[in-house]
Amino acid sequence: MFVNKSKVAIIGSGAVGSATAFSLVTQGVCDEVVLTDLNPEKAVGEAMDLQHCIEYLNRNVKVSAGTYADCGNADVIVITASAPYIQGQNRLDMLGASEKIIKSIVDPIMKSGFDGHFVVISNPVDVISYYIYKLSGLPKNQIIGTGTALDTARLKCIIAKKIDVDPRSVHCTVMGEHGDSQMVPWSRVTVGGKDFFNIIADNKERLEGTDLDELMKETAEAGWEILHRKGNTNYGIATTASGIIKAILHDENKIIPVSTLLCGEYGEENVFAGVPAVLNRNGVKEVVEVRMTEKELELFKKSVAVIREFTEKL
C-alpha cells in the first residue's frame, strides 16, 4: 500500500526560512522539509543542522537542501525571500526590489510542475501574495499570505499582558494590511467569552484610561521594535507560518487571519487583504465575514485601499 507523505519546500534559508524549518521539524508538522537558497551551501548547512535535532524529537522529519526542481511534488511552498530591509523603509517600500525577486522564484517553481499551496511571508505580503497569484495561475484558495496572523498574535499578547491572562484566552482579529494601516474590530474582541469593553468597565482601577489606539499602535509597531533591537524578526513569523501549514496539511478547518483574495467579501474585489479565513487541505476554504461597526468597516476599507494602490503598481 502506498502512503502519501507531506512535503514542504522553503524558498530562502535566511533567518526566517531556517526558523520556519526549525518550527516545522520540532513540531513534526510534515514528513519532509526541503530548504533552498541562492547560496546552496547555506541551505546544506541549515539542513544538516536540522537533521541533528531528530534524535531528541517526537518524529523523524526528513530534512534536505534542494533546488526549484525539487518543488514539483511539494504540498506547500513557503516563500520567505525578499529584498533586504533598508533603514527607514516600511514594508510597502520594499515592493520594487521584491517584485523582481519573486518573479525569478515563481517562474522556475511553476516549471517544476508544482500544483500545491503557496504560503507567502515575503513583504509587502498582501501585494506579493496577489503577484504570486497572478504569476502562478493557481486557484485563489492555494495562495495564502501570512497577512495579519502574526499581528493578531501580537495583539493577543499585548491585551493578555494588560489584564494578566493567557494570550490564547483572548479572541481578537487584526485585519487589513500587514502594515501601518491595519485595523482591529474592537467591537468583536472578547476575553474568555466576555466583551473587552465590559472588562474595561468592570475593572476601572486597573484598566480605566485604556487607549485602544495605543494598543493598535503598539501592535503595528511591534515588528519594528524587534527589528531595531535584533536586526530581524523570525521566531514569531516562522511559528505563524507553521500554524498555517499545519492547518492545511492536517485538514484542521481552523480559522486564522491570513491574506487571501477578496471576491465580494466586505464589498471588496480583486485584492489580497488580511481577513479571518477557514483553512484546510484545500487552502482557504472560505472567508469569515466579521460583522463590524460602520466606523470599523470604514477603517478596514481604508486599509484595503492602501493595499490596492500598491497592487496596481505591479
Order of alpha helices (4+ residues) and beta strands (2+ residues): beta-alpha-beta-alpha-beta-beta-alpha-beta-alpha-beta-alpha-beta-beta-beta-alpha-alpha-alpha-alpha-beta-beta-beta-alpha
